[in-house]
Every structure is written in C-alpha cells, then in structure tokens.
Amino acid sequence: MENICTLIEAKWLIPVVPSNTALENHALAVSDGKIIDILPRDAAQKKYNPERYISLADHALIPGLINTHTHAAMALLKGFADDLPLNEWLNNHIWPAEGKFVSNDFVYDGASIAIAEMIKSGTTTLNDMYFFPSATAKAAEDAGIRACVGIIALEFPSAYAQNFDDYIEKGIRVHNKYKTHELISTMFAPHAPYTVSPEGLAKISQLAHDMDLQIQMHIHETTFEVEQSKTETGKSPLANLNHAEFLNSNLLAVHMTQLTDAEIALISKKGISVVHCPESNLKLASGFCPISKLIEANVNVCLGTDGSASNNDLDMLGEMRTAALIAKGVSGKADAVPAHTALEIATINGAKALGLADKIGSLEIGKQADITAIDLSKIESAPVYEPISQIVYATTREQITNVWVAGKQLLDNRKLTTLNEPELISRANEWKLKISAA
C-alpha cells in the first residue's frame, strides 16, 4: 500500500471537469497539497495507507468555491447605510466612513473577519480589491486561504495613498513581496473608468503587459455610469476602453449590468471574463448582468459576492443560486444556466479568469487540493435525486462542514482551524462601536 497524507471518501464526488458529473462512492487521495488520485472508495482503501482517513458518508465533495470579486475588509461596514442607491451610498456614506477609519488595522481585521466567513461558506479563493492590499494579503496568508490581491488605483487621495502614482508604487511593492508565494498573487485593480483617467488606465495597461498581470475593474455597473459617459464623451465606457485598446483576455470586467448585443459580441471577441455579482446588483438596484446571453456568446462568466457592505454576506452558495434564478427570470428560459453551469461559474470559470485553471477550480489529478465538503443528509436537502441540483437550489452554507486549501484543512466539522472565531467577533464589535460613535 502506498503511503499518502490524506484519503477523503464521500457519497458523491463532483469534479466539475468533466461537466455535469457526479461520481458515487469515490475517494480523493491527497499528498503534498495536491490531488494524486481519484478512484472508487473500495479501490482506494486497498491502494493507499493514509496518515489521515476521512469518511464523509452523506457528503458531496466539490472544488473550493472561487469568489472572483470582493472587498473583504468591508466586512466591518456590513449593514452600514443600507437600502440606498449606489451613488448616494458611496458618496455620502461609504467613502466618508472609509476616509475616517480605513487603516492597516481596519483592513487586516476586516479581511480576517471576511475570510472566516468565506471559509465557513466553502470559499477557498478570493479576488480582492481594496485599500492597504498588504494587510489583506497578510490576513489571507495567516488564514491559509488562497487570494489574489488587487493593486488598487484611483485618481484621488485616501488614507492609503496620496495620488495615482503612489497607489501604483505601493501596490507593486505588495506584488514583489508575494510574487513567489504559493497562495497569494496580485493583479491590477483600477476602481472604474470614472475614477481613473484614460492616462492612468494606459499606464496600468502597459504595466500589466510588462509584468504579465491581469486587470480587474468595475465596468458598466449602473445605467447612470453609462449615460454619464455618453454625455461627457459621446461613447459608453466600454466603447472608450475599446478605443484605448484596454480590452483583452487579461481583463476581468466586474458587474456589467448594462450591455447591448453588440457589446456582448465585443466582449466575446476580446476574450474578456465577466464577473457577475448578482446579489450586490440587486441590493443596489444596479440592474441585471445578462449572463445567459454572455454564455451563449462563449464569454467566460464567473461569480463574485462584491463586499459585505453591499450584499450583505459572502455566501457563494447563495450567490450561485441567485445567479441561476436571475438568469432564468431575465432570459425567460427555465433552462438558462442549469445547476451544473452555475457550479462551473462558481469554480472553474473563476479559476480561468484568475489564470489559475491549471491549479484550481476542479477536482482533477495533479491540481491543488482545494476542496469543499457539503453535508447533504440534512432535512433542507433531503431527498437527493441529483446532488448538483440539490447543492445549487436547496443547500445552505451551514451544511458546509470541511474545507481544505492546498491540502491543509481550514474548516473541520464547522470549526475554523486557523482563525479564532470568538476573537474575530469581538474585533468586529469593537470596530462597530468606533464607527457608530463617529
């Protein structure tokens, strides 16, 4: 028998690749943080001698969920200034609060709280955009989660940086610190076309090319953004970005709620990934990203929660369900975005967008052991006819029992192994008192 680190067996193993597949009574063999074998349970027990044997008789194993767009530290502003339109919410509440309180400590604590929630919700990878990215990277490193940290860029000063060049210089220092890290990576993160000048975007585009980094940016988030651009420039933000040769396969376009058929064709031609944030878009009444049309046009659509202040949770299972249901309602087609496609959007498509599809996003031999286990024995999901459908349409995050990143267990029977949950709750309440008293 071959000695290995861990053998995990489960009632169902859902690899995502190949698509719409559920293997019954199979096991994953894990060593050195990677999946080294996938085989029937009985064969696995005869072949391997694991240091740790985990039997999950009523569970489904899926690839770890990938939150392709969030602002993790905004967990400290969850429930702050709810039920307001985006521009009023940002200009009159969020940005003033951030101006008073955002700091290295704020971001580290907020990101740690968010990461704890994400791990307990089955997320193993996050793609972040926020101030003090070094603090977010440190929080992710301490927790053991996989993270891509955005090199945030704006044209106005903040507690983090004085000007555009300052944002870029500080972000590149974070990149240089983590460029060889196994779990932490970086990408450029200009906030939006209306907060970064064409000259700034041109500089980021050149830097991204030279450094072989991707770019994420909020684009076409609201009708107001698109109409304002047309009034000021005669073109939509997307048209202006295309004219500036900013659109390419390294771009993650976040939100994209306002799109014409011609723009969808352009997105497909340029190979852009679209990050769908359905619950944030619903809460802020920003509109609906037409993901059914995008998928039909062979656009890579992935999924994000956005920040807790505009969602108000970081629950990727819930986000996946909402995305599937909205797609049906918007398209008028009950078969739009079926369950297995929704799961792909939350896993392998996110990996493709982050340039990590060779490492994560599916349960395949040779990939990193980023794994989420879901208990399907509960009344909420009984009976189970089709496990993938049940996960998307009937399962809650409370049924996620175990989570591994690169083979390291971060959640063990609903208990965090690298983070102190009571301490994080205490920190959250301390920040709430400070912010409420201001």
C-alpha positions in Angstrom: 0.0 0.0 0.0 1.2 3.5 -0.9 1.7 6.0 2.0 -0.2 9.3 1.4 -1.2 12.3 3.5 -4.9 12.2 3.3 -7.7 10.0 1.9 -11.1 11.6 1.7 -14.1 9.5 0.7 -17.6 10.7 0.2 -21.1 9.7 -1.1 -20.7 12.0 -4.1 -17.6 13.5 -5.7 -18.4 16.3 -8.2 -15.2 17.1 -10.1 -16.8 19.9 -12.3 -14.4 18.8 -15.1 -15.8 16.8 -16.9 -19.0 18.9 -16.8 -22.2 17.7 -15.1 -20.6 14.7 -13.5 -21.3 13.2 -10.0 -19.2 10.1 -9.0 -20.8 8.0 -6.3 -18.8 6.4 -3.5 -15.4 7.7 -4.7 -12.3 9.0 -2.8 -9.7 11.6 -3.3 -6.1 10.8 -2.5 -4.1 13.9 -1.4 -0.3 14.3 -0.9 1.9 17.4 -0.8 -1.1 19.6 -1.1 -2.2 18.0 -4.4 -4.8 15.6 -5.7 -2.8 12.5 -6.7 -5.7 10.1 -7.4 -9.5 9.9 -7.8 -10.9 6.4 -7.6 -13.7 4.2 -6.2 -13.8 4.1 -2.4 -13.1 0.3 -2.2 -10.2 0.5 -4.5 -8.7 3.5 -2.6 -8.9 1.6 0.7 -6.8 -1.2 -0.9 -4.3 1.0 -2.6 -3.5 3.7 0.0 -2.3 3.9 3.5 -3.2 7.5 4.6 -1.9 9.4 7.6 -5.4 10.7 7.9 -8.5 8.9 6.7 -11.8 10.9 6.4 -15.1 9.3 5.7 -18.0 11.6 4.7 -20.7 9.1 4.0 -23.5 11.6 3.4 -21.4 14.4 1.8 -20.6 15.7 -1.6 -17.1 16.9 -2.4 -16.8 19.9 -4.8 -13.9 22.1 -5.8 -13.5 25.0 -3.4 -15.7 27.9 -4.4 -13.9 30.9 -6.0 -15.1 34.4 -5.1 -13.9 36.3 -8.1 -14.7 39.8 -6.8 -15.0 41.1 -3.3 -13.8 43.9 -1.0 -13.0 41.8 2.0 -12.3 44.5 4.6 -15.7 46.0 4.0 -17.0 43.2 6.3 -16.6 45.9 9.0 -19.2 48.0 7.2 -21.8 45.2 6.8 -25.2 46.7 7.4 -23.9 50.3 7.4 -26.1 52.6 5.3 -28.3 50.0 3.8 -31.1 50.5 1.2 -29.6 53.4 -0.7 -28.8 53.9 -4.4 -25.2 53.2 -5.4 -24.0 56.9 -5.9 -25.7 58.1 -2.6 -24.4 55.0 -0.8 -20.8 55.6 -2.0 -20.5 59.3 -2.0 -22.5 60.2 1.2 -21.8 57.2 3.4 -19.2 54.6 2.5 -16.4 56.9 1.2 -16.8 59.3 4.2 -16.7 56.4 6.6 -13.6 54.9 4.9 -11.9 58.3 5.0 -12.2 58.3 8.8 -11.5 54.7 9.6 -9.6 52.8 6.9 -6.2 51.9 8.0 -3.8 48.9 8.0 -5.5 47.6 11.2 -9.0 48.2 9.8 -8.2 46.2 6.6 -6.4 43.4 8.4 -9.3 42.9 10.9 -12.0 43.3 8.3 -10.3 41.0 5.9 -9.8 38.4 8.6 -13.4 38.5 9.5 -14.4 38.2 5.9 -12.1 35.3 5.3 -13.5 33.4 8.3 -17.0 33.9 6.8 -15.8 32.8 3.4 -14.1 29.6 4.7 -17.3 28.7 6.6 -19.2 29.3 3.3 -17.0 26.9 1.3 -14.8 29.6 -0.4 -11.1 28.6 -0.9 -10.0 31.5 -3.2 -10.9 35.2 -3.2 -10.1 38.0 -5.6 -9.9 41.3 -3.7 -10.0 45.0 -4.5 -9.4 47.4 -1.6 -7.0 49.8 0.1 -4.0 48.6 2.1 -3.7 45.4 0.0 -0.7 44.3 2.0 -3.0 43.9 5.0 -5.4 41.8 3.1 -2.6 39.7 1.8 -1.3 39.2 5.4 -4.8 38.2 6.6 -5.1 35.7 3.8 -1.6 34.3 4.5 -2.3 34.0 8.2 -5.6 32.2 7.5 -4.2 29.9 4.8 -6.7 30.8 2.2 -5.8 31.4 -1.5 -6.1 35.0 -2.5 -5.5 37.3 -5.5 -4.9 40.8 -4.1 -5.8 43.8 -6.2 -3.3 46.7 -6.8 -5.9 49.3 -6.2 -5.7 52.5 -8.2 -7.7 55.8 -8.0 -7.1 59.4 -9.1 -7.9 60.9 -5.7 -6.1 60.6 -2.3 -7.1 58.3 0.5 -5.7 57.2 3.8 -3.7 54.6 1.8 -2.2 56.7 -1.0 -1.7 60.4 -1.9 -2.1 60.1 -5.7 -2.3 57.7 -8.6 1.5 57.0 -8.8 1.5 56.4 -5.0 -1.2 53.8 -5.4 0.8 52.0 -8.1 4.1 52.2 -6.3 2.7 50.8 -3.1 0.8 48.1 -5.0 3.9 47.0 -6.9 5.7 46.6 -3.6 3.0 44.2 -2.5 3.4 42.3 -5.8 7.1 42.0 -5.3 6.7 40.7 -1.8 4.3 37.9 -2.8 5.2 37.1 -6.3 6.7 33.7 -5.4 4.1 32.9 -2.8 2.2 29.6 -3.3 -1.2 31.0 -2.3 -1.0 34.8 -2.7 -1.0 36.5 -6.1 -1.8 40.0 -7.4 -3.4 41.8 -10.3 -4.0 45.5 -11.1 -7.3 46.9 -9.8 -8.2 50.3 -11.2 -11.6 51.1 -9.5 -13.6 52.2 -12.5 -13.4 54.2 -15.7 -14.9 57.2 -13.9 -12.3 57.2 -11.1 -9.2 56.5 -13.1 -8.2 58.8 -16.1 -7.5 57.5 -19.6 -3.9 58.3 -19.0 -3.9 56.3 -15.8 -5.5 53.3 -17.5 -3.0 53.5 -20.3 -0.2 53.3 -17.7 -1.8 50.3 -15.9 -2.3 48.6 -19.3 1.4 48.9 -20.1 2.4 47.8 -16.6 0.1 44.8 -16.7 1.6 43.8 -20.0 5.2 44.2 -18.8 4.6 42.4 -15.5 2.3 39.7 -17.0 -0.5 40.6 -14.6 -4.3 40.7 -15.1 -6.6 43.7 -14.5 -9.9 43.8 -12.7 -12.2 46.8 -12.9 -15.9 47.8 -12.2 -17.4 48.5 -15.7 -21.0 49.2 -16.7 -22.2 48.8 -13.2 -25.1 51.2 -13.5 -27.2 53.0 -16.0 -26.0 56.3 -14.6 -22.4 55.4 -15.3 -23.1 54.5 -18.9 -25.3 57.6 -19.5 -22.8 59.9 -17.9 -20.0 58.6 -20.1 -22.1 59.0 -23.2 -23.0 62.6 -22.2 -19.4 63.5 -21.5 -17.6 61.6 -24.2 -20.2 60.5 -26.7 -19.4 56.9 -26.0 -20.1 54.2 -23.4 -17.3 53.3 -21.0 -16.8 50.0 -22.8 -16.5 51.8 -26.2 -14.0 54.2 -24.7 -12.0 51.3 -23.3 -12.0 49.6 -26.6 -10.9 52.7 -28.4 -8.0 52.9 -25.9 -7.1 49.3 -26.6 -7.7 48.4 -23.0 -9.9 45.4 -23.7 -8.2 42.0 -23.9 -8.2 38.5 -22.4 -6.4 39.6 -19.2 -9.3 41.8 -18.2 -11.9 40.9 -15.6 -14.9 43.2 -16.1 -16.9 43.4 -12.9 -20.7 43.9 -12.8 -21.5 44.6 -16.5 -25.3 45.1 -15.9 -25.8 47.4 -18.9 -24.8 45.6 -22.1 -26.1 45.7 -25.7 -25.9 42.8 -28.0 -23.0 44.5 -29.9 -21.1 44.9 -26.7 -21.6 41.3 -25.8 -20.1 40.4 -29.2 -17.2 42.7 -28.5 -16.6 41.1 -25.1 -16.6 37.7 -26.6 -14.2 38.7 -29.4 -11.7 40.3 -26.9 -11.8 37.2 -24.6 -12.8 39.3 -21.5 -14.0 37.5 -18.4 -17.2 38.9 -16.8 -17.6 38.8 -13.1 -21.2 38.6 -12.1 -22.2 39.9 -8.7 -26.0 39.3 -8.7 -26.9 40.0 -5.0 -25.0 43.2 -4.8 -26.5 44.4 -8.1 -30.0 43.5 -6.7 -29.5 45.3 -3.4 -28.2 48.5 -5.0 -30.8 48.3 -7.8 -28.0 48.4 -10.4 -29.5 46.1 -13.0 -29.0 42.6 -14.3 -25.9 41.2 -16.0 -27.2 39.2 -19.0 -25.2 36.1 -18.2 -27.4 33.8 -20.4 -26.5 35.8 -23.5 -22.9 36.1 -22.4 -22.6 32.3 -22.0 -24.3 31.8 -25.4 -21.6 34.1 -26.8 -18.9 31.9 -25.3 -17.9 34.6 -22.7 -16.2 33.2 -19.5 -18.7 34.2 -16.8 -17.6 33.9 -13.2 -19.1 34.8 -9.8 -18.4 37.3 -7.0 -20.1 38.5 -3.9 -18.8 42.1 -4.0 -18.3 43.4 -0.5 -20.3 42.7 2.6 -21.5 46.4 2.8 -23.5 45.9 -0.4 -24.6 42.3 -0.3 -24.6 41.7 2.9 -23.0 38.3 3.0 -20.1 36.5 1.4 -22.1 33.3 0.8 -21.1 31.9 -2.6 -23.7 29.1 -2.4 -26.4 31.7 -2.1 -24.8 33.8 -4.8 -24.7 30.8 -7.1 -28.4 30.1 -6.5 -29.3 33.8 -7.1 -27.3 33.8 -10.3 -29.1 30.8 -11.7 -32.5 32.1 -10.8 -32.0 35.6 -12.1 -30.7 34.2 -15.4 -33.9 32.3 -15.8 -36.1 35.2 -15.0 -34.2 37.7 -17.2 -33.9 35.4 -20.2 -37.4 34.0 -19.9 -35.9 30.5 -20.2 -36.2 27.9 -17.5 -33.2 26.0 -18.9 -30.9 29.1 -18.8 -27.9 28.5 -16.5 -28.7 25.0 -15.3 -27.3 23.8 -12.0 -24.1 22.3 -13.3 -23.4 25.6 -15.2 -24.0 27.6 -12.1 -21.4 25.4 -10.3 -18.9 25.9 -13.1 -19.4 29.7 -12.9 -18.5 29.5 -9.1 -15.5 27.3 -9.6 -13.6 26.5 -12.9 -14.7 29.7 -14.6 -13.3 31.8 -11.7 -10.1 29.8 -12.0 -9.9 30.6 -15.7 -10.5 34.3 -15.0 -7.7 34.4 -12.4 -5.3 32.5 -14.7 -5.3 29.6 -12.2 -7.2 26.9 -14.1 -4.2 24.7 -14.2 -4.1 24.7 -10.4 -7.7 25.0 -9.0 -11.3 25.1 -10.0 -11.9 21.4 -10.4 -11.1 18.1 -8.7 -8.6 16.6 -11.1 -5.4 14.6 -10.6 -2.4 17.0 -10.4 -4.4 20.0 -9.2 -4.2 21.6 -5.8 -6.4 20.0 -3.2 -8.8 23.0 -2.7 -11.9 21.1 -1.6 -15.2 21.8 0.0 -17.4 19.1 1.7 -21.2 19.6 1.9 -23.4 17.5 4.1 -26.5 16.5 2.1 -28.1 14.4 4.8 -29.9 17.4 6.4 -33.7 17.9 6.1 -33.1 21.0 3.9 -31.6 18.9 1.1 -33.4 15.6 1.5 -34.1 13.6 -0.6 -31.2 13.8 -3.0 -32.2 13.0 -6.6 -29.4 15.0 -8.3 -26.6 16.2 -6.0 -25.5 19.1 -8.2 -29.0 20.5 -8.4 -29.5 20.0 -4.7 -26.3 21.9 -3.9 -27.3 24.8 -6.1 -31.0 25.1 -5.3 -31.5 23.6 -1.8 -28.3 23.7 0.2 -27.3 26.4 2.7 -23.8 27.3 3.8 -24.5 25.9 7.2 -24.2 22.4 5.6 -20.6 23.0 4.6 -18.6 21.0 7.1 -15.0 20.8 5.9 -12.7 22.9 3.7 -9.2 22.3 2.5 -6.8 24.7 0.7 -3.7 23.0 -0.9 -4.5 20.0 1.3 -4.5 22.0 4.5 -7.8 21.7 6.4 -9.1 25.2 7.3 -12.6 24.0 8.4 -13.0 20.8 10.4 -16.6 19.9 11.2 -17.7 23.6 11.0 -14.8 24.7 13.2 -12.2 27.1 11.9 -8.7 25.6 12.3 -6.5 28.7 11.6 -8.7 31.5 12.9 -10.2 32.3 16.3 -13.9 33.0 15.6 -14.8 34.4 19.1 -11.9 36.8 18.9 -12.9 37.9 15.4 -16.5 38.6 16.6 -15.0 40.7 19.4 -12.9 42.7 17.0 -16.0 43.3 14.8 -18.0 44.6 17.7 -15.1 46.9 18.7 -15.0 48.4 15.3 -18.8 48.8 15.2 -18.6 50.9 18.4 -15.9 53.2 16.9 -17.7 53.7 13.7 -21.1 54.2 15.3 -19.7 56.8 17.7 -18.2 58.9 14.9 
